[in-house]
């Protein structure tokens, strides 16, 4: 004789969708957007520093040899 299901509520189809909850699509999208903004900001800051270094180098050259400029 087959075993009788003891708790029919525990076998409910509605309760099967329980378990580990995942992040929503909007939360994932916002996270990716934030990471992209941080990466772009870091990239621009690096290149901004390089640009400022080039400007100071140009100023040093013009101070030393003004006839070249």
N, CA, C and O atoms as a Tripos MOL2 file, in Angstrom:
@<TRIPOS>MOLECULE
protein
  276   275    69     0     0
PROTEIN
NO_CHARGES

@<TRIPOS>ATOM
      1 N           0.8400   -1.1730    0.0000 N.3       1 UNK1
      2 CA          0.0000    0.0000    0.0000 C.3       1 UNK1
      3 C           0.8970    1.2520    0.0000 C.2       1 UNK1
      4 O           1.8270    1.3280    0.8030 O.2       1 UNK1
      5 N           0.6370    2.2450   -0.8900 N.am      2 UNK2
      6 CA          1.4740    3.4450   -0.9510 C.3       2 UNK2
      7 C           1.3380    4.2730    0.3200 C.2       2 UNK2
      8 O           0.3030    4.2780    0.9870 O.2       2 UNK2
      9 N           2.4370    4.9790    0.6290 N.am      3 UNK3
     10 CA          2.4060    5.8170    1.8220 C.3       3 UNK3
     11 C           1.4930    7.0030    1.6120 C.2       3 UNK3
     12 O           1.4410    7.5940    0.5340 O.2       3 UNK3
     13 N           0.7860    7.3310    2.6520 N.am      4 UNK4
     14 CA         -0.1220    8.4720    2.6120 C.3       4 UNK4
     15 C           0.6790    9.7510    2.8530 C.2       4 UNK4
     16 O           1.5620    9.7730    3.7100 O.2       4 UNK4
     17 N           0.3770   10.8240    2.0980 N.am      5 UNK5
     18 CA          1.0370   12.1040    2.2990 C.3       5 UNK5
     19 C           0.5590   12.6560    3.6320 C.2       5 UNK5
     20 O          -0.6400   12.8390    3.8430 O.2       5 UNK5
     21 N           1.4910   12.9190    4.5200 N.am      6 UNK6
     22 CA          1.1070   13.3330    5.8590 C.3       6 UNK6
     23 C           0.6280   14.7740    5.9070 C.2       6 UNK6
     24 O          -0.4050   15.0640    6.5110 O.2       6 UNK6
     25 N           1.3620   15.6760    5.2790 N.am      7 UNK7
     26 CA          0.9860   17.0790    5.3480 C.3       7 UNK7
     27 C           0.7250   17.5560    3.9250 C.2       7 UNK7
     28 O           1.6640   17.8520    3.1860 O.2       7 UNK7
     29 N          -0.5220   17.6310    3.5450 N.am      8 UNK8
     30 CA         -0.8600   18.0050    2.1750 C.3       8 UNK8
     31 C          -0.5420   19.4730    1.8940 C.2       8 UNK8
     32 O          -0.3770   19.8460    0.7320 O.2       8 UNK8
     33 N          -0.4530   20.3100    2.9210 N.am      9 UNK9
     34 CA         -0.1220   21.7190    2.7240 C.3       9 UNK9
     35 C           1.3480   21.8600    2.3140 C.2       9 UNK9
     36 O           1.6870   22.7160    1.4960 O.2       9 UNK9
     37 N           2.2110   21.0260    2.8770 N.am     10 UNK10
     38 CA          3.6320   21.0920    2.5550 C.3      10 UNK10
     39 C           3.8880   20.7060    1.1070 C.2      10 UNK10
     40 O           4.9110   21.0890    0.5390 O.2      10 UNK10
     41 N           2.9900   19.9640    0.5090 N.am     11 UNK11
     42 CA          3.1420   19.5470   -0.8800 C.3      11 UNK11
     43 C           2.3830   20.4680   -1.8300 C.2      11 UNK11
     44 O           2.2810   20.1780   -3.0220 O.2      11 UNK11
     45 N           1.8560   21.5630   -1.3210 N.am     12 UNK12
     46 CA          1.0590   22.4740   -2.1240 C.3      12 UNK12
     47 C           1.9030   23.0820   -3.2470 C.2      12 UNK12
     48 O           3.0800   23.3870   -3.0570 O.2      12 UNK12
     49 N           1.2900   23.2500   -4.4090 N.am     13 UNK13
     50 CA          1.9860   23.8340   -5.5580 C.3      13 UNK13
     51 C           2.3830   25.2840   -5.2820 C.2      13 UNK13
     52 O           3.4100   25.7490   -5.7750 O.2      13 UNK13
     53 N           1.5820   25.9950   -4.5020 N.am     14 UNK14
     54 CA          1.9050   27.3830   -4.1870 C.3      14 UNK14
     55 C           3.1490   27.4880   -3.3090 C.2      14 UNK14
     56 O           3.8910   28.4650   -3.3990 O.2      14 UNK14
     57 N           3.3740   26.5020   -2.4760 N.am     15 UNK15
     58 CA          4.5160   26.5520   -1.5780 C.3      15 UNK15
     59 C           5.8020   26.0680   -2.2400 C.2      15 UNK15
     60 O           6.8790   26.2320   -1.6670 O.2      15 UNK15
     61 N           5.7210   25.4840   -3.4170 N.am     16 UNK16
     62 CA          6.9180   25.0190   -4.1120 C.3      16 UNK16
     63 C           7.7780   26.1670   -4.6080 C.2      16 UNK16
     64 O           8.9800   25.9980   -4.8130 O.2      16 UNK16
     65 N           7.1810   27.3280   -4.8020 N.am     17 UNK17
     66 CA          7.9550   28.4530   -5.3180 C.3      17 UNK17
     67 C           8.7750   29.1320   -4.2260 C.2      17 UNK17
     68 O           9.4790   30.1050   -4.4940 O.2      17 UNK17
     69 N           8.6910   28.6370   -3.0220 N.am     18 UNK18
     70 CA          9.5050   29.1720   -1.9390 C.3      18 UNK18
     71 C          10.9500   28.7590   -2.1130 C.2      18 UNK18
     72 O          11.2840   28.0260   -3.0430 O.2      18 UNK18
     73 N          11.7880   29.2140   -1.2430 N.am     19 UNK19
     74 CA         13.1990   28.8530   -1.3150 C.3      19 UNK19
     75 C          14.0600   30.0950   -1.3820 C.2      19 UNK19
     76 O          13.6820   31.1620   -0.8970 O.2      19 UNK19
     77 N          15.2150   29.9410   -1.9850 N.am     20 UNK20
     78 CA         16.1640   31.0440   -2.0770 C.3      20 UNK20
     79 C          15.5840   32.1280   -2.9720 C.2      20 UNK20
     80 O          15.1280   31.8590   -4.0830 O.2      20 UNK20
     81 N          15.6100   33.3480   -2.4740 N.am     21 UNK21
     82 CA         15.0910   34.4690   -3.2550 C.3      21 UNK21
     83 C          16.2200   35.0800   -4.0600 C.2      21 UNK21
     84 O          17.3370   35.2270   -3.5640 O.2      21 UNK21
     85 N          15.9310   35.4330   -5.2910 N.am     22 UNK22
     86 CA         16.9180   36.0700   -6.1550 C.3      22 UNK22
     87 C          16.6540   37.5600   -6.2240 C.2      22 UNK22
     88 O          15.5610   38.0300   -5.9080 O.2      22 UNK22
     89 N          17.6710   38.2930   -6.6420 N.am     23 UNK23
     90 CA         17.5020   39.7280   -6.8200 C.3      23 UNK23
     91 C          16.6290   39.9660   -8.0420 C.2      23 UNK23
     92 O          16.6790   39.2100   -9.0120 O.2      23 UNK23
     93 N          15.8400   41.0110   -7.9840 N.am     24 UNK24
     94 CA         14.9550   41.3260   -9.0990 C.3      24 UNK24
     95 C          15.7680   41.8280  -10.2870 C.2      24 UNK24
     96 O          16.9350   42.1980  -10.1490 O.2      24 UNK24
     97 N          15.1340   41.8340  -11.4520 N.am     25 UNK25
     98 CA         15.8190   42.3140  -12.6540 C.3      25 UNK25
     99 C          16.2110   43.7800  -12.5120 C.2      25 UNK25
    100 O          17.2860   44.1890  -12.9510 O.2      25 UNK25
    101 N          15.3360   44.5660  -11.8960 N.am     26 UNK26
    102 CA         15.6540   45.9930  -11.7430 C.3      26 UNK26
    103 C          16.8400   46.1820  -10.7970 C.2      26 UNK26
    104 O          17.6690   47.0650  -11.0220 O.2      26 UNK26
    105 N          16.9330   45.3720   -9.7490 N.am     27 UNK27
    106 CA         18.0670   45.4770   -8.8280 C.3      27 UNK27
    107 C          19.3630   45.0880   -9.5290 C.2      27 UNK27
    108 O          20.3960   45.7280   -9.3300 O.2      27 UNK27
    109 N          19.3110   44.0390  -10.3490 N.am     28 UNK28
    110 CA         20.4970   43.6290  -11.1050 C.3      28 UNK28
    111 C          20.9020   44.7160  -12.0880 C.2      28 UNK28
    112 O          22.0870   45.0120  -12.2370 O.2      28 UNK28
    113 N          19.9190   45.3120  -12.7610 N.am     29 UNK29
    114 CA         20.1970   46.3600  -13.7460 C.3      29 UNK29
    115 C          20.8260   47.5800  -13.0690 C.2      29 UNK29
    116 O          21.7820   48.1540  -13.5890 O.2      29 UNK29
    117 N          20.2940   47.9750  -11.9150 N.am     30 UNK30
    118 CA         20.8440   49.1210  -11.1880 C.3      30 UNK30
    119 C          22.2700   48.8450  -10.7230 C.2      30 UNK30
    120 O          23.1190   49.7360  -10.7390 O.2      30 UNK30
    121 N          22.5270   47.6130  -10.3120 N.am     31 UNK31
    122 CA         23.8660   47.2440   -9.8740 C.3      31 UNK31
    123 C          24.8600   47.3500  -11.0280 C.2      31 UNK31
    124 O          25.9600   47.8750  -10.8620 O.2      31 UNK31
    125 N          24.4660   46.8490  -12.1970 N.am     32 UNK32
    126 CA         25.3340   46.9270  -13.3730 C.3      32 UNK32
    127 C          25.5490   48.3800  -13.7750 C.2      32 UNK32
    128 O          26.6540   48.7690  -14.1530 O.2      32 UNK32
    129 N          24.4990   49.1750  -13.6930 N.am     33 UNK33
    130 CA         24.5990   50.5940  -14.0450 C.3      33 UNK33
    131 C          25.5750   51.3040  -13.1040 C.2      33 UNK33
    132 O          26.3940   52.1110  -13.5450 O.2      33 UNK33
    133 N          25.4850   51.0000  -11.8040 N.am     34 UNK34
    134 CA         26.3810   51.6030  -10.8280 C.3      34 UNK34
    135 C          27.8340   51.2050  -11.0940 C.2      34 UNK34
    136 O          28.7340   52.0410  -11.0200 O.2      34 UNK34
    137 N          28.0570   49.9200  -11.4040 N.am     35 UNK35
    138 CA         29.4070   49.4510  -11.6950 C.3      35 UNK35
    139 C          29.9710   50.1430  -12.9310 C.2      35 UNK35
    140 O          31.1460   50.5090  -12.9580 O.2      35 UNK35
    141 N          29.1360   50.3220  -13.9510 N.am     36 UNK36
    142 CA         29.5770   50.9980  -15.1700 C.3      36 UNK36
    143 C          29.9360   52.4500  -14.8850 C.2      36 UNK36
    144 O          30.9560   52.9460  -15.3650 O.2      36 UNK36
    145 N          29.1060   53.1290  -14.1100 N.am     37 UNK37
    146 CA         29.3950   54.5260  -13.7690 C.3      37 UNK37
    147 C          30.7030   54.6390  -12.9900 C.2      37 UNK37
    148 O          31.4850   55.5610  -13.2210 O.2      37 UNK37
    149 N          30.9460   53.7080  -12.0710 N.am     38 UNK38
    150 CA         32.1950   53.7220  -11.3090 C.3      38 UNK38
    151 C          33.3950   53.4880  -12.2240 C.2      38 UNK38
    152 O          34.4230   54.1510  -12.0920 O.2      38 UNK38
    153 N          33.2540   52.5380  -13.1540 N.am     39 UNK39
    154 CA         34.3520   52.2440  -14.0720 C.3      39 UNK39
    155 C          34.6530   53.4390  -14.9690 C.2      39 UNK39
    156 O          35.8180   53.7680  -15.1930 O.2      39 UNK39
    157 N          33.6180   54.0860  -15.4790 N.am     40 UNK40
    158 CA         33.8130   55.2610  -16.3320 C.3      40 UNK40
    159 C          34.4440   56.3880  -15.5310 C.2      40 UNK40
    160 O          35.3390   57.0780  -16.0190 O.2      40 UNK40
    161 N          33.9820   56.5730  -14.3130 N.am     41 UNK41
    162 CA         34.5330   57.6210  -13.4580 C.3      41 UNK41
    163 C          36.0160   57.3730  -13.1880 C.2      41 UNK41
    164 O          36.8260   58.2970  -13.2630 O.2      41 UNK41
    165 N          36.3700   56.1260  -12.8750 N.am     42 UNK42
    166 CA         37.7780   55.7960  -12.6420 C.3      42 UNK42
    167 C          38.6070   56.0360  -13.9000 C.2      42 UNK42
    168 O          39.7110   56.5760  -13.8250 O.2      42 UNK42
    169 N          38.0830   55.6400  -15.0440 N.am     43 UNK43
    170 CA         38.7880   55.8150  -16.3150 C.3      43 UNK43
    171 C          39.0210   57.2950  -16.5990 C.2      43 UNK43
    172 O          40.1220   57.6970  -16.9780 O.2      43 UNK43
    173 N          37.9890   58.0950  -16.4150 N.am     44 UNK44
    174 CA         38.1190   59.5230  -16.6870 C.3      44 UNK44
    175 C          39.0640   60.1950  -15.6990 C.2      44 UNK44
    176 O          39.8130   61.0970  -16.0730 O.2      44 UNK44
    177 N          39.0330   59.7660  -14.4520 N.am     45 UNK45
    178 CA         39.9480   60.3390  -13.4610 C.3      45 UNK45
    179 C          41.3970   60.0190  -13.7980 C.2      45 UNK45
    180 O          42.2740   60.8640  -13.6240 O.2      45 UNK45
    181 N          41.6550   58.8060  -14.2770 N.am     46 UNK46
    182 CA         43.0170   58.4500  -14.6630 C.3      46 UNK46
    183 C          43.4930   59.3190  -15.8110 C.2      46 UNK46
    184 O          44.6110   59.8340  -15.7930 O.2      46 UNK46
    185 N          42.6400   59.4790  -16.8080 N.am     47 UNK47
    186 CA         43.0340   60.2550  -17.9740 C.3      47 UNK47
    187 C          43.0600   61.7460  -17.6670 C.2      47 UNK47
    188 O          43.8120   62.4930  -18.2940 O.2      47 UNK47
    189 N          42.2630   62.1820  -16.7280 N.am     48 UNK48
    190 CA         42.2970   63.5850  -16.3240 C.3      48 UNK48
    191 C          43.6340   63.8930  -15.6600 C.2      48 UNK48
    192 O          44.2140   64.9560  -15.8820 O.2      48 UNK48
    193 N          44.1210   62.9540  -14.8420 N.am     49 UNK49
    194 CA         45.4270   63.1320  -14.2080 C.3      49 UNK49
    195 C          46.5290   63.1990  -15.2590 C.2      49 UNK49
    196 O          47.4410   64.0190  -15.1550 O.2      49 UNK49
    197 N          46.4450   62.3300  -16.2770 N.am     50 UNK50
    198 CA         47.4450   62.3490  -17.3440 C.3      50 UNK50
    199 C          47.4030   63.6790  -18.0870 C.2      50 UNK50
    200 O          48.4470   64.2340  -18.4300 O.2      50 UNK50
    201 N          46.2040   64.1890  -18.3350 N.am     51 UNK51
    202 CA         46.0590   65.4590  -19.0400 C.3      51 UNK51
    203 C          46.6710   66.5890  -18.2190 C.2      51 UNK51
    204 O          47.3520   67.4580  -18.7630 O.2      51 UNK51
    205 N          46.4300   66.5770  -16.9220 N.am     52 UNK52
    206 CA         46.9980   67.6140  -16.0550 C.3      52 UNK52
    207 C          48.5160   67.5230  -16.0300 C.2      52 UNK52
    208 O          49.2000   68.5450  -15.9960 O.2      52 UNK52
    209 N          49.0500   66.2930  -16.0460 N.am     53 UNK53
    210 CA         50.5010   66.1200  -16.0760 C.3      53 UNK53
    211 C          51.0790   66.6760  -17.3730 C.2      53 UNK53
    212 O          52.1360   67.3060  -17.3590 O.2      53 UNK53
    213 N          50.3940   66.4490  -18.4960 N.am     54 UNK54
    214 CA         50.8520   66.9820  -19.7760 C.3      54 UNK54
    215 C          50.8540   68.5040  -19.7520 C.2      54 UNK54
    216 O          51.7760   69.1360  -20.2660 O.2      54 UNK54
    217 N          49.8220   69.0900  -19.1550 N.am     55 UNK55
    218 CA         49.7440   70.5500  -19.0830 C.3      55 UNK55
    219 C          50.9010   71.1180  -18.2640 C.2      55 UNK55
    220 O          51.4930   72.1270  -18.6470 O.2      55 UNK55
    221 N          51.2270   70.4770  -17.1400 N.am     56 UNK56
    222 CA         52.3350   70.9770  -16.3170 C.3      56 UNK56
    223 C          53.6570   70.8020  -17.0440 C.2      56 UNK56
    224 O          54.5460   71.6460  -16.9260 O.2      56 UNK56
    225 N          53.7970   69.7000  -17.8060 N.am     57 UNK57
    226 CA         55.0240   69.5100  -18.5810 C.3      57 UNK57
    227 C          55.1610   70.6000  -19.6370 C.2      57 UNK57
    228 O          56.2570   71.1160  -19.8560 O.2      57 UNK57
    229 N          54.0540   70.9540  -20.2960 N.am     58 UNK58
    230 CA         54.0970   72.0110  -21.3050 C.3      58 UNK58
    231 C          54.4870   73.3410  -20.6750 C.2      58 UNK58
    232 O          55.2460   74.1110  -21.2640 O.2      58 UNK58
    233 N          53.9730   73.6140  -19.4860 N.am     59 UNK59
    234 CA         54.3090   74.8580  -18.7960 C.3      59 UNK59
    235 C          55.7850   74.8920  -18.4360 C.2      59 UNK59
    236 O          56.4330   75.9330  -18.5430 O.2      59 UNK59
    237 N          56.3260   73.7300  -18.0030 N.am     60 UNK60
    238 CA         57.7390   73.6740  -17.6560 C.3      60 UNK60
    239 C          58.6100   73.9310  -18.8780 C.2      60 UNK60
    240 O          59.6290   74.6150  -18.7860 O.2      60 UNK60
    241 N          58.2120   73.3870  -20.0170 N.am     61 UNK61
    242 CA         58.9800   73.5750  -21.2460 C.3      61 UNK61
    243 C          58.9510   75.0350  -21.6630 C.2      61 UNK61
    244 O          59.9830   75.5840  -22.0500 O.2      61 UNK61
    245 N          57.8000   75.6690  -21.5910 N.am     62 UNK62
    246 CA         57.7100   77.0770  -21.9960 C.3      62 UNK62
    247 C          58.4690   77.9840  -21.0400 C.2      62 UNK62
    248 O          58.9640   79.0350  -21.4470 O.2      62 UNK62
    249 N          58.5660   77.5940  -19.7820 N.am     63 UNK63
    250 CA         59.3400   78.3930  -18.8330 C.3      63 UNK63
    251 C          60.8360   78.2850  -19.1220 C.2      63 UNK63
    252 O          61.5660   79.2700  -19.0120 O.2      63 UNK63
    253 N          61.2860   77.0920  -19.4890 N.am     64 UNK64
    254 CA         62.7110   76.8920  -19.7380 C.3      64 UNK64
    255 C          63.1320   77.4840  -21.0870 C.2      64 UNK64
    256 O          64.1260   78.2040  -21.1810 O.2      64 UNK64
    257 N          62.3570   77.1680  -22.1230 N.am     65 UNK65
    258 CA         62.7150   77.5860  -23.4780 C.3      65 UNK65
    259 C          61.5340   78.2910  -24.1360 C.2      65 UNK65
    260 O          60.8370   77.6820  -24.9480 O.2      65 UNK65
    261 N          61.2990   79.5180  -23.8180 N.am     66 UNK66
    262 CA         60.1290   80.2170  -24.3540 C.3      66 UNK66
    263 C          60.2030   80.4370  -25.8650 C.2      66 UNK66
    264 O          59.1730   80.6600  -26.5000 O.2      66 UNK66
    265 N          61.3730   80.3810  -26.4400 N.am     67 UNK67
    266 CA         61.4860   80.6260  -27.8750 C.3      67 UNK67
    267 C          61.0080   79.4390  -28.7050 C.2      67 UNK67
    268 O          60.8090   79.5880  -29.9100 O.2      67 UNK67
    269 N          60.8140   78.2510  -28.0930 N.am     68 UNK68
    270 CA         60.3030   77.1040  -28.8370 C.3      68 UNK68
    271 C          58.7900   77.1520  -29.0030 C.2      68 UNK68
    272 O          58.2440   76.4690  -29.8690 O.2      68 UNK68
    273 N          58.1240   77.9290  -28.2080 N.am     69 UNK69
    274 CA         56.6570   77.9270  -28.2440 C.3      69 UNK69
    275 C          56.0880   79.0550  -29.0460 C.2      69 UNK69
    276 O          54.8690   79.1760  -29.1620 O.2      69 UNK69
@<TRIPOS>BOND
     1     1     2 1
     2     2     3 1
     3     3     4 2
     4     3     5 am
     5     5     6 1
     6     6     7 1
     7     7     8 2
     8     7     9 am
     9     9    10 1
    10    10    11 1
    11    11    12 2
    12    11    13 am
    13    13    14 1
    14    14    15 1
    15    15    16 2
    16    15    17 am
    17    17    18 1
    18    18    19 1
    19    19    20 2
    20    19    21 am
    21    21    22 1
    22    22    23 1
    23    23    24 2
    24    23    25 am
    25    25    26 1
    26    26    27 1
    27    27    28 2
    28    27    29 am
    29    29    30 1
    30    30    31 1
    31    31    32 2
    32    31    33 am
    33    33    34 1
    34    34    35 1
    35    35    36 2
    36    35    37 am
    37    37    38 1
    38    38    39 1
    39    39    40 2
    40    39    41 am
    41    41    42 1
    42    42    43 1
    43    43    44 2
    44    43    45 am
    45    45    46 1
    46    46    47 1
    47    47    48 2
    48    47    49 am
    49    49    50 1
    50    50    51 1
    51    51    52 2
    52    51    53 am
    53    53    54 1
    54    54    55 1
    55    55    56 2
    56    55    57 am
    57    57    58 1
    58    58    59 1
    59    59    60 2
    60    59    61 am
    61    61    62 1
    62    62    63 1
    63    63    64 2
    64    63    65 am
    65    65    66 1
    66    66    67 1
    67    67    68 2
    68    67    69 am
    69    69    70 1
    70    70    71 1
    71    71    72 2
    72    71    73 am
    73    73    74 1
    74    74    75 1
    75    75    76 2
    76    75    77 am
    77    77    78 1
    78    78    79 1
    79    79    80 2
    80    79    81 am
    81    81    82 1
    82    82    83 1
    83    83    84 2
    84    83    85 am
    85    85    86 1
    86    86    87 1
    87    87    88 2
    88    87    89 am
    89    89    90 1
    90    90    91 1
    91    91    92 2
    92    91    93 am
    93    93    94 1
    94    94    95 1
    95    95    96 2
    96    95    97 am
    97    97    98 1
    98    98    99 1
    99    99   100 2
   100    99   101 am
   101   101   102 1
   102   102   103 1
   103   103   104 2
   104   103   105 am
   105   105   106 1
   106   106   107 1
   107   107   108 2
   108   107   109 am
   109   109   110 1
   110   110   111 1
   111   111   112 2
   112   111   113 am
   113   113   114 1
   114   114   115 1
   115   115   116 2
   116   115   117 am
   117   117   118 1
   118   118   119 1
   119   119   120 2
   120   119   121 am
   121   121   122 1
   122   122   123 1
   123   123   124 2
   124   123   125 am
   125   125   126 1
   126   126   127 1
   127   127   128 2
   128   127   129 am
   129   129   130 1
   130   130   131 1
   131   131   132 2
   132   131   133 am
   133   133   134 1
   134   134   135 1
   135   135   136 2
   136   135   137 am
   137   137   138 1
   138   138   139 1
   139   139   140 2
   140   139   141 am
   141   141   142 1
   142   142   143 1
   143   143   144 2
   144   143   145 am
   145   145   146 1
   146   146   147 1
   147   147   148 2
   148   147   149 am
   149   149   150 1
   150   150   151 1
   151   151   152 2
   152   151   153 am
   153   153   154 1
   154   154   155 1
   155   155   156 2
   156   155   157 am
   157   157   158 1
   158   158   159 1
   159   159   160 2
   160   159   161 am
   161   161   162 1
   162   162   163 1
   163   163   164 2
   164   163   165 am
   165   165   166 1
   166   166   167 1
   167   167   168 2
   168   167   169 am
   169   169   170 1
   170   170   171 1
   171   171   172 2
   172   171   173 am
   173   173   174 1
   174   174   175 1
   175   175   176 2
   176   175   177 am
   177   177   178 1
   178   178   179 1
   179   179   180 2
   180   179   181 am
   181   181   182 1
   182   182   183 1
   183   183   184 2
   184   183   185 am
   185   185   186 1
   186   186   187 1
   187   187   188 2
   188   187   189 am
   189   189   190 1
   190   190   191 1
   191   191   192 2
   192   191   193 am
   193   193   194 1
   194   194   195 1
   195   195   196 2
   196   195   197 am
   197   197   198 1
   198   198   199 1
   199   199   200 2
   200   199   201 am
   201   201   202 1
   202   202   203 1
   203   203   204 2
   204   203   205 am
   205   205   206 1
   206   206   207 1
   207   207   208 2
   208   207   209 am
   209   209   210 1
   210   210   211 1
   211   211   212 2
   212   211   213 am
   213   213   214 1
   214   214   215 1
   215   215   216 2
   216   215   217 am
   217   217   218 1
   218   218   219 1
   219   219   220 2
   220   219   221 am
   221   221   222 1
   222   222   223 1
   223   223   224 2
   224   223   225 am
   225   225   226 1
   226   226   227 1
   227   227   228 2
   228   227   229 am
   229   229   230 1
   230   230   231 1
   231   231   232 2
   232   231   233 am
   233   233   234 1
   234   234   235 1
   235   235   236 2
   236   235   237 am
   237   237   238 1
   238   238   239 1
   239   239   240 2
   240   239   241 am
   241   241   242 1
   242   242   243 1
   243   243   244 2
   244   243   245 am
   245   245   246 1
   246   246   247 1
   247   247   248 2
   248   247   249 am
   249   249   250 1
   250   250   251 1
   251   251   252 2
   252   251   253 am
   253   253   254 1
   254   254   255 1
   255   255   256 2
   256   255   257 am
   257   257   258 1
   258   258   259 1
   259   259   260 2
   260   259   261 am
   261   261   262 1
   262   262   263 1
   263   263   264 2
   264   263   265 am
   265   265   266 1
   266   266   267 1
   267   267   268 2
   268   267   269 am
   269   269   270 1
   270   270   271 1
   271   271   272 2
   272   271   273 am
   273   273   274 1
   274   274   275 1
   275   275   276 2
@<TRIPOS>SUBSTRUCTURE
     1 UNK1         2 RESIDUE 1 A UNK
     2 UNK2         6 RESIDUE 1 A UNK
     3 UNK3        10 RESIDUE 1 A UNK
     4 UNK4        14 RESIDUE 1 A UNK
     5 UNK5        18 RESIDUE 1 A UNK
     6 UNK6        22 RESIDUE 1 A UNK
     7 UNK7        26 RESIDUE 1 A UNK
     8 UNK8        30 RESIDUE 1 A UNK
     9 UNK9        34 RESIDUE 1 A UNK
    10 UNK10       38 RESIDUE 1 A UNK
    11 UNK11       42 RESIDUE 1 A UNK
    12 UNK12       46 RESIDUE 1 A UNK
    13 UNK13       50 RESIDUE 1 A UNK
    14 UNK14       54 RESIDUE 1 A UNK
    15 UNK15       58 RESIDUE 1 A UNK
    16 UNK16       62 RESIDUE 1 A UNK
    17 UNK17       66 RESIDUE 1 A UNK
    18 UNK18       70 RESIDUE 1 A UNK
    19 UNK19       74 RESIDUE 1 A UNK
    20 UNK20       78 RESIDUE 1 A UNK
    21 UNK21       82 RESIDUE 1 A UNK
    22 UNK22       86 RESIDUE 1 A UNK
    23 UNK23       90 RESIDUE 1 A UNK
    24 UNK24       94 RESIDUE 1 A UNK
    25 UNK25       98 RESIDUE 1 A UNK
    26 UNK26      102 RESIDUE 1 A UNK
    27 UNK27      106 RESIDUE 1 A UNK
    28 UNK28      110 RESIDUE 1 A UNK
    29 UNK29      114 RESIDUE 1 A UNK
    30 UNK30      118 RESIDUE 1 A UNK
    31 UNK31      122 RESIDUE 1 A UNK
    32 UNK32      126 RESIDUE 1 A UNK
    33 UNK33      130 RESIDUE 1 A UNK
    34 UNK34      134 RESIDUE 1 A UNK
    35 UNK35      138 RESIDUE 1 A UNK
    36 UNK36      142 RESIDUE 1 A UNK
    37 UNK37      146 RESIDUE 1 A UNK
    38 UNK38      150 RESIDUE 1 A UNK
    39 UNK39      154 RESIDUE 1 A UNK
    40 UNK40      158 RESIDUE 1 A UNK
    41 UNK41      162 RESIDUE 1 A UNK
    42 UNK42      166 RESIDUE 1 A UNK
    43 UNK43      170 RESIDUE 1 A UNK
    44 UNK44      174 RESIDUE 1 A UNK
    45 UNK45      178 RESIDUE 1 A UNK
    46 UNK46      182 RESIDUE 1 A UNK
    47 UNK47      186 RESIDUE 1 A UNK
    48 UNK48      190 RESIDUE 1 A UNK
    49 UNK49      194 RESIDUE 1 A UNK
    50 UNK50      198 RESIDUE 1 A UNK
    51 UNK51      202 RESIDUE 1 A UNK
    52 UNK52      206 RESIDUE 1 A UNK
    53 UNK53      210 RESIDUE 1 A UNK
    54 UNK54      214 RESIDUE 1 A UNK
    55 UNK55      218 RESIDUE 1 A UNK
    56 UNK56      222 RESIDUE 1 A UNK
    57 UNK57      226 RESIDUE 1 A UNK
    58 UNK58      230 RESIDUE 1 A UNK
    59 UNK59      234 RESIDUE 1 A UNK
    60 UNK60      238 RESIDUE 1 A UNK
    61 UNK61      242 RESIDUE 1 A UNK
    62 UNK62      246 RESIDUE 1 A UNK
    63 UNK63      250 RESIDUE 1 A UNK
    64 UNK64      254 RESIDUE 1 A UNK
    65 UNK65      258 RESIDUE 1 A UNK
    66 UNK66      262 RESIDUE 1 A UNK
    67 UNK67      266 RESIDUE 1 A UNK
    68 UNK68      270 RESIDUE 1 A UNK
    69 UNK69      274 RESIDUE 1 A UNK
